[in-house]
């Protein structure tokens, strides 16, 4: 079966190539620059992060705070929050929505925080994700970042 491009991918291409189209976040900036919001899901391993010595954890938190402050100062950071507990998942079991203790009960990594950035390109969003301090903190600490473009129905800021 032939694989067709995702609708979101097609919309992104349209936004990047047609100067008459609004960006996902509804911004058209001078010189035709478009700014798109991206959700960055920060994954980590609770067991590994919880076992870090206090000094290492303090160093990491300081590095992440400085990272966030740089993004805030640049105007690219829309929101950043840590998540308190693991997610609950709601899925259909027959005709009944059932709540479980998360999407993947056996997963070792989970979403621990998120960022929303408003940037001019996917390349910039990926550059930000690659520079996240938690990725390089220490060998074997695990974790990663998923980068998701956000789309609004009405073009309004969200």
Phi and psi in degrees as a GROMACS rama.xvg file:
@    title "Ramachandran Plot"
@    xaxis  label "Phi"
@    yaxis  label "Psi"
@TYPE xy
-69.0487  139.987  UNK-2
-95.083  127.073  UNK-3
-99.0764  147.001  UNK-4
-59.1659  145.335  UNK-5
-64.7221  144.517  UNK-6
-56.5522  -38.2982  UNK-7
-62.9203  -40.3042  UNK-8
-60.8324  -43.3522  UNK-9
-64.2682  -40.8128  UNK-10
-63.8053  -41.7298  UNK-11
-60.5514  -42.4273  UNK-12
-63.5877  -40.4336  UNK-13
-62.4832  -44.1951  UNK-14
-63.7305  -37.9149  UNK-15
-77.046  -20.7776  UNK-16
-110.629  -19.2105  UNK-17
-108.09  106.252  UNK-18
-66.9538  -8.5636  UNK-19
-91.734  2.69512  UNK-20
-104.738  137.491  UNK-21
-71.8646  149.614  UNK-22
-71.1176  169.858  UNK-23
-52.4913  -40.9506  UNK-24
-86.8565  3.02559  UNK-25
84.8008  8.15997  UNK-26
-98.5513  134.481  UNK-27
-121.483  121.324  UNK-28
-103.601  165.724  UNK-29
-52.1626  153.812  UNK-30
65.5364  19.8351  UNK-31
72.8822  11.4626  UNK-32
-71.5534  135.743  UNK-33
-105.545  143.341  UNK-34
-118.843  131.066  UNK-35
-122.083  139.87  UNK-36
-87.4649  139.227  UNK-37
-126.614  138.464  UNK-38
-94.6612  128.143  UNK-39
-115.1  114.194  UNK-40
-93.006  120.631  UNK-41
-97.848  116.088  UNK-42
-98.464  147.713  UNK-43
-152.13  168.941  UNK-44
-105.959  112.677  UNK-45
-57.4174  -40.2603  UNK-46
-64.543  -44.0537  UNK-47
-68.1571  -49.856  UNK-48
-63.9734  -36.9143  UNK-49
-69.1665  -18.461  UNK-50
-95.9098  0.0428265  UNK-51
-66.0233  140.837  UNK-52
-59.1623  149.311  UNK-53
-53.1816  -41.5977  UNK-54
-64.4118  -40.706  UNK-55
-66.4401  -41.4514  UNK-56
-63.5389  -42.4184  UNK-57
-62.353  -40.5377  UNK-58
-62.4592  -45.4646  UNK-59
-62.2086  -47.1645  UNK-60
-60.8202  -41.3258  UNK-61
-61.8016  -41.5731  UNK-62
-65.4441  -41.122  UNK-63
-68.0182  -41.353  UNK-64
-60.2287  -42.4695  UNK-65
-65.646  -40.8107  UNK-66
-57.6083  -49.4136  UNK-67
-62.7718  -40.3372  UNK-68
-65.152  -38.2921  UNK-69
-62.3286  -42.8814  UNK-70
-66.7572  -39.2895  UNK-71
-62.5198  -45.1336  UNK-72
-64.5035  -32.4351  UNK-73
-76.8362  -12.8884  UNK-74
85.6514  4.02148  UNK-75
-88.3679  -20.963  UNK-76
-85.0612  118.65  UNK-77
-90.7974  -44.747  UNK-78
-159.849  150.621  UNK-79
-150.015  132.282  UNK-80
-147.477  143.942  UNK-81
-86.5689  152.019  UNK-82
-101.393  136.227  UNK-83
-75.9932  -47.8768  UNK-84
-132.185  174.062  UNK-85
-68.5889  154.107  UNK-86
-69.2953  158.276  UNK-87
-105.677  141.943  UNK-88
-110.581  141.433  UNK-89
-119.108  119.168  UNK-90
-132.851  156.874  UNK-91
-83.3029  132.062  UNK-92
-118.617  96.042  UNK-93
71.4653  -119.448  UNK-94
-101.876  6.87958  UNK-95
-117.951  128.381  UNK-96
-71.2583  128.5  UNK-97
-118.148  133.764  UNK-98
-95.861  130.059  UNK-99
-123.988  174.697  UNK-100
-82.8325  36.3595  UNK-101
125.3  166.944  UNK-102
-70.4887  -32.2283  UNK-103
-137.694  93.7275  UNK-104
-60.4395  -29.2282  UNK-105
-92.2149  -1.56211  UNK-106
-67.1821  142.374  UNK-107
-90.1722  -25.6208  UNK-108
-106.196  147.527  UNK-109
-143.904  165.441  UNK-110
-75.0472  120.82  UNK-111
-104.961  -21.3133  UNK-112
-163.364  174.251  UNK-113
-145.862  159.59  UNK-114
-130.428  147.938  UNK-115
-121.365  124.124  UNK-116
-119.477  152.055  UNK-117
-119.951  103.611  UNK-118
-130.099  170.804  UNK-119
-86.9642  -7.9357  UNK-120
-163.022  160.42  UNK-121
-63.4346  -34.9205  UNK-122
-59.8818  -41.1457  UNK-123
-66.3682  -40.8558  UNK-124
-60.5428  -42.6484  UNK-125
-68.6966  -34.8655  UNK-126
-61.457  -43.8761  UNK-127
-62.2391  -46.578  UNK-128
-60.6008  -42.4259  UNK-129
-65.5481  -24.6884  UNK-130
-91.7236  1.74181  UNK-131
-61.3114  125.014  UNK-132
-58.8391  -32.6542  UNK-133
-64.2732  -22.291  UNK-134
-68.9968  -33.5714  UNK-135
-109.417  9.66347  UNK-136
-59.4319  -45.1242  UNK-137
-163.978  149.746  UNK-138
-63.2775  137.909  UNK-139
80.8031  6.54819  UNK-140
-80.5158  -11.9403  UNK-141
70.6715  -171.767  UNK-142
96.042  171.74  UNK-143
-179.32  178.41  UNK-144
-132.483  129.466  UNK-145
-96.4833  138.388  UNK-146
-116.258  117.104  UNK-147
-119.918  123.562  UNK-148
-68.6313  139.383  UNK-149
-98.6855  141.973  UNK-150
-124.662  135.88  UNK-151
-108.583  146.877  UNK-152
-72.8686  -40.8413  UNK-153
-103.991  1.61159  UNK-154
80.8035  -0.432474  UNK-155
-78.5111  155.841  UNK-156
-67.0115  139.771  UNK-157
